[in-house]
């Protein structure tokens, strides 16, 4: 995983120089300077492609994980006509390389991303129907002066686009590279591709699964569910550097760690997966993560923090996170603290369990879903908002320390399988298949059921959903509103709709985060890139995103 930045002149002419920050910068200087703001994403190498005659600059900040010695970017076609910068990993590149080698004698990819060039030469934009992975990329065809820009189906990898006052088109992995220079700014949408010239760039959706428009009717097959997830985990183990797994002690991260450990031991019988847990002393996550680590015999590390440690990092976190959403900030603080430690151990890739709650209706407020259709519709909404919530958090927080995070639950093939399971098999507290009275059932029931034959300790496999920000220690979530109240007055909160007409904050905690965000990312365009994560108020749930605000939580402090 890396960071990318691209600049394209609107009229195709050279951008000889631009006045910026009180001095004149060449196109190369401007591109290098702005990409430096995301250099934490790629501490191993910086690559620059400049075509001054056509007004094009491509910059790649590299974190070397696959093809360490050969994967320098930009990548080029054999004739040098096509230049490519990629952020992410292509998980099926081995199979694709074998296919390419049958028509390109002697073909050997320099990295997993190389297959994008050869597929583009053969298929054009249709290549996106063949690659599987997490990615955002910018490809430039110099001869045709055409560009192709794409983002993975669920937006695991971030990508922003903008236009400056001169009409020049910009793309970058992080908004901080663009907000200073672009008057227009937006998220590049997940599952979309933009193709054409700068003047006529057409954007369309390429990922159109049927579960987005049709209510699934396929009953769950527990054995197939298990095999599908195992295949997803296996594909995510391709790595040429040391790696580990985050282990919160919840069922999602625990399953990923357990499967990774088993699969690696098929190759190396004495293999010990390195696992990491973060929390406050005595936190619920520590206790359960310890049980899993002992059960799978991993090399386990607990990273302990105090409330003050996380409060110290709020401002830095929001800079890296590029969000002011309360739920996202809360969940990011412990991971922000953990990421630095993990990277210090020499690990460059980490596995995690994000995505399961969206695919299986795992959030506690899903207990309030009024029927199957609305339950499924809400899962779709959560999947389509991942790129501005959990996945944004997971990617940007770990990459702030140059640490690649992989999320097997969001492998496209697994997503399509899981989302095509009929909702009555997944809904918590579901009607049984014979109809009748609604009975209480634990969230993510079918996922747990598929792995009940000794994969995890029973106490973890059937542990109730605990949101990450809660599980690391309830004291942190209790302290944040109190701390925010010292920085925000009653009068300021009352005037919030006038001060912040876009997504006006409703609590002092939300106001505080928004205030910090505005200082670092001023302007309406930046504010509009953020979306709010909250339970469904129309289902009778409170707005507080904490799991403990939901009545289904065993330690609930509120009622739905």
N, C-alpha and C positions, 0 to 999 in steps of 0.2 A: 504494500500500500504506500501511497506517495501523495504528492501535491502537484497539481497542474495549473498553468496559467496560459491563456492565449489572447492575443490581440489581433484583430483584423480591421484593416482600413475599409471604410464604407465604399469608397470609390475605386478601390484597387490600386491606388497610387501610393507612392512611398510616403511614409510619415517621417520626414527627415529629422524633425525635432519638435518637441512640445514644451511649452512653458509650464512648469510644475513646481509648486512650493518655492517660488521666487527665483528659480533658475531654469535654464534650458536643458532638457534631457533628450538624448537620441532615443529612438525606439527601443534599442537594445537596453540602454540604461534604465529606461522607464519600466520595461518588462522585468528586468532583473531586480530593480528596486522594489516593485510592488509584490513580486513573488517572494521576496525575502520575509514578508510578513507571515508566510506559512511555511517557512523553512524548517520549523520544528517537525513538520510532517515527513520530511525527507532529509535527515541529517547526514546521509551517507554520500550524496553526490548532487550536483546541480548541472543540468544539461540545457543548452539554449540552441534553438534553431531560428535563424533570422533570414527573411527574404525581404530586403529593403525595397526592392523594385515593386513588389506587390503589397508592401505594407503589412507584413505578417511576422509575428513573433510568437514562438512557442517555448515555454519554460517548464522543466520537469525537476521537481525536488524528490530525490529517490531515497526510499527505505528499502534496502536490498533484502529480500526474503526468499525469492526463487531466482535462479540464474545469477547468483551473486557476482560472479566474475564477468558475465557477458551481457547483463541486462541493462546497461546504460541506455538512457533515453535522452532525446527523441530516438525512436526506432525508424528505420527507413526501408523502403522497398529495394529490391536488388538494383533497379535502375536509378535509384535516388529521387524518383519523382514524388513519392508519397512519404510524408512525415507524420509521425504518430506520437502522441503523449497519452499515457494511460495511468489512471489512479485505480488500483484494485488488483484483483486476482481472477484469472480465468481458470476455473476448476477442471474443465474437460479439455484442456489444451493438449494433453498427451494423445487422446483419441483423435482430436482434430489434426494434430501434427502428422499422425500416421496416415490420415486420409490425404493431406496435402502432399506428403512425400511421394505418393503414387503418381501424381501429375507434375511434381517439381522435383526432378532427380537431385539427390544429395541435399535435400532440404533439412536443415537443423535449426530449430528456433533458438534465438538468443535468450528468450524468456517466455513465460506463459502468455504474455501480451502480444507476442510477435504474430500469432495466428490471425489477429484482426486484420493485418495488412494483406496477407495472402487471401483471406476470405473476401475482403473488400474487392480485390482485383478480380475475383471470380464472380462474386454475387452482388456487389454494391451494398446498399443499406440492408438487404435481406440477410446479411451475415448475422444480424441480431437474432434471427430465429435459430441459430446454430450454436452460439456461445452460451455458456452457463457460468455464472460467477457473480461477483460483486465488482462493479466497475463504473467509472465515468471516463470518457475519452474524447479527445479532439483529434480528428484526422484531417490532413490537408493535402489535396491533390494539386500540386503546383502547375501541372500542364493545363488542367481544366479550370484552375482557380476555383475549385469546389471544396467545401468543407462538409464534414460529417461529424456530428456531435451526438453523443448518446449517454444515457444513464441507466443503470440496472433496474429491473422490474419494480423493486420496492424502495429504491433510493438508499440502499445501505451505504453507498459512497456519496458524499455531498458534491454538489455542483451548483454554482451560481452563475448567472449571466447578467450583463449590464451594457449600457451604452453611455459613452461620455458625451460632453458638449459638442464635440466635433463629429458625432455620429459614428465613431468607431465602436466595434463590437468586442466585448470582453467576456472571457470565461475564466473561472477560478474555482478551486476546491473550497476555499474559504472566503466569506464575504469581506473580511478585513482587507483583502487585496483590492477590492473594487470600490468600497464605500467612499473612499477619499477622492476617486477620480470619475465615478459614474453618476450621472444624474438620474438614470433609470436603473433599477435593480430588481431582480427576482430570483426565486428558486427555479432551476431547470427541473421540469417535472419528471418524476420517476417513470420508467417504462416508456419513455418517449425518445424519439430520434429527430434531429434537425438536419436537413440536407439541402444543398444548393449553394448559391453564391451568397455573399454578404447582403447584397441588395434584394435577393429573392430566396431567403432562407425559409423553408417550409418545415414546420414542426408537427409531428403526428405521433399518436400512440402506436407502439409496435407490440406491446404486451396486452393482450385482450383475452384473459381467461374466462371461461363460461360462468364460473362461480360469481363473477361480478354482476351478472344480469339474470341468472337463473337460480332458483332455490334448489339446492342439492337434494337428491333423493337416494344417494348411494349409502347403504348401511356400512357401518365400520367393520373392517376386517382387522382384528387386533394383530394377527401375525404379519399381515402386509404392512400395517402401520409401523410395526417394529422394524421390519426389513427396510422400509423406505427411509426411516431415520438413520439406521445404521449405514446405508449407502451415502446419505448426506454427510454424516460425520467422517466417513472414510475419505470422501472427496476433499474434505477440508483439512486433511492431515498432510497434504503435499507441502513440504517446507524444507528449505536447505539451511535453516538456522535453528537454534534452541527455541523451544516453545513450551507453553504450559496451559493451564486452564484456571479461570476464575471459578471459585466454589463458594456460593453463598449459603449452601445448605438447604436451598429450596429444591423442588423436584426438577426444575428446568436445567439449572447449571449442574446439578448432581448427575442427571442422566447423561449429559454431554461428557462430563469428566469420566464417568464409569465406562461409557462406550469407547472413548478415546483410549483409555487405559487398556481395555480388552483388545482392541484392534492393534495397538502398538505391540502388545505382548505376543500377538500372532507372528510378528516379525522378529521381535527381540524378547525372548521368554523372561528375562530378568528386568525388563524395562520398568522404570518408576516415573510416572507422570508427575510433574511439578504442579502443585495446586496452591492457590492463594485465596485467603479469606480476609475480609476487612470488617472491622466493627469496633464498638466500644467495649471495654472490659465487661464480661457477663452478658453480651448481646445474644439474642436468640440465634442469629446466624452462626456465631462462633461454635456454639454447642452442636448444632446440626452438621455444620461443615466438618467438624472434627470426627463425627460419627462416620460420615461418608469417606473421609480420607483414610480412616482406619480400615473401613470395609473394603476399599479398592486398593489399599496399600500404596498410597501416593506419597510423594515427598512434600509434606504440607507445611505451609507457613501462615501464621496468623499475624496480620498487621493491625495493630491497635492504635486508636486515636482518641483524643479528647474533644469535647465540643469546641473548645477554643481553636483547635487545630483546623477544623473545617471552617469556622467563622473567619479565620485569617485569610482563607483562600477564596472567599466569595467574589471579590473584584477580579482576581486573575481568572477564576473559573468562567465568569460571564464573558470575559474577553475571548477565551478559547471556545466557549460553547456557542456564542453568538445567538443567545436566546435569553428572554426574560420570563419564560413560562415557569410558574411556581413548581409544578410537579417535576419538570425537567431539571431545574436547578437543584431541588432537594435530592433527587436521585443521583445527581452528578457529583455532589460534594464528596461522598466516601470514595467513589471510583477515582476521582481526581487525586485524592490522597494516596490511593493504592497504586495508581499507574506509575508514579515516579519510583516507588519501591520495586515494582516488578521489573521495570526497565533497568534498574541498577544491578539486578542479578545477572544480566547478560541475555535475558530473554527478549526476543523481538516480535514474537507472535503469541497471542493468547486466545483461547477458545472461550466462548461465553454462551449463555442460554437465552439471549433475547429472542423474542418472536413467538414463543409458545403461548403466551397469554392472548395474543391477538388471534392466533390460529385455532385455539381451543376454548376461547371465552373464559380466560382464567382470572380476570379481574373480579373482585368481590361484588362490584355493583352489577355484574351480569346476573346475579341471583334475582335481580328485580326485573329482568326482561319479561315483558307481558306475553310474548308468544314466540314461536319458532322463527317466523319471518323477520320480526324485529331483532331477535337475537342474532340471526345470520347477517342482517344488514349492519348491525353495530360492529360485528367482526370485520366486515368489509371496510367500514369507516376507519377502524383502528389500524388495519393493514395499510390503508392508503394514507394514514397520517404518521406512520412510523418514521418517515424521513424528517419530520419536524418534532419528533418526541424521543422515543427510546433509542432509535438507531442513530439519530443526530447526537444524542448524549453519548452513546457507546463509542461511536467513531471519533468524535472530536475530543472527548476527554482522554482517550488512550493515545490518540495521535498527537495530542499536545506534548506528549513525552516521547514521541517517535516509537510507539508501540502499536503493532497491527492487531486489531481485534477481528475475529471471525465468528460468524453466527450460523451454525449448521441448520438450525430450525428454519432459517430463511432461505435455504437452498430452494431455487425455483421449483424443481421437481417435487420437493417435499411440500412446499406451500400449496401447489396445485392439488396434490393428493389430499392433504389435510382439509383444505377449504372445500373440497368436494364431498366430504363426509356429511351426511344429513344432520341438520342442527339438533334434532331430537336425541341423537346419540351423544351430543357434546354439551348441551345446555345444563348448567348446574340446577339442581332441584327440579329435574325434568319430569314430564309425564312419562309413565312407563309405556312400553310399546303396545300395551293392551288398552291404553286410555285410563281414565279414572282420576282419582285424586292425585294432585301434584305432591311428590315426595322429595324431601331434601336429599341432595346428592352433592358430593364434593366437586368443586370446579376442576376442570381438566381430567375428569374421571377416566375417559377412554385412554388417554396417554398414560396415566398411572397403571391402569389395568393391563396394558400391553407389556408392561415390564415388572409384573408382580412376582416373577419366578426367581427371586434372589438377586436381581440386579442392584438393588439398594436396600439399606435397612428399612424395615417397615415404618419406623418413626419418621423417616424422611420421605419415603414414597407417598405416604398418606398425610404429610404435613400440609396444613392449610396454607393457601396463598398468603405470603407476607411481602408487601412491597419493599423493594431494596432499601429505600430511605427509612422505612420503619424497622426492618430486620436488623440493621446494623446497630440499633440502639434507639429506643423511643425518646431518649433525652435530647437527641439532635433535633428532631421534628418539634419537640416542645420548646426548644431554645430559640429556633429561628424567628418565630413571630415576636417573641419577647425582645430579641436583639434588634429586629427591624423597627420596633416601636420607639427605640431610642433615636432613630435616625429620621423618623417621619412623624410630623405633628398631626393632630386631628384636623387642623385647618388645611393642611396639604392634601390629606386624603379626601376631604370634602370637595376640594377643587380639582381632584384628579381628572374628571371628564374634560375639563377645560385645558388642563396642562397636557393630557395625553388622550386626545380624541380617538386615536386608533387603539383598540383593545384597552380601554381605560381600566386601571387596576382597581380592585374592590376591597383589598386589604392592605395593611401597612407593609406586610411582607412583600406582596406583589408590587407595591409602589417603590419600595427600596430597590428591588431587582431592576425595575423599569428605569429608575433614575440612573443606576450604574450603567445600564445598557445604552441609554441615550448619550451619556458622556463619551462612550467609546464608539458608538455607531449612530451619529446624529442623522436626523432626517426621516421623513415619512417612508421613503423607499425601504430603508433598513427595518423599520418597525413592522412593515407589512410582510416581511419574510417569516415572522414568528406566528405560530398558531397555538392556541390555548388547549391544554389537555385537562379535561374535567369529566367526571361521571355524568350520566344522563340525568339532568334535572327533571326532565319530563317523565322520568320513571319514578320520581319521588326521592331521588338521592341528593345528599348535600353536595355543595360545590367543592368542599375540601377534598383534594386528591388523595389524601392519606387513606390507606386501607382501613385504618381504625375508625374512620368516619362512617364506614358501612356497617349495617346491622349484622351482616353475616360474619363479621370478624369476631373471633372468640374473645378478643380484648377490646371490643368496640367502645368508643367514647361518644358515639352519636347514634342516631336512629335514621334509617331510610324511611 
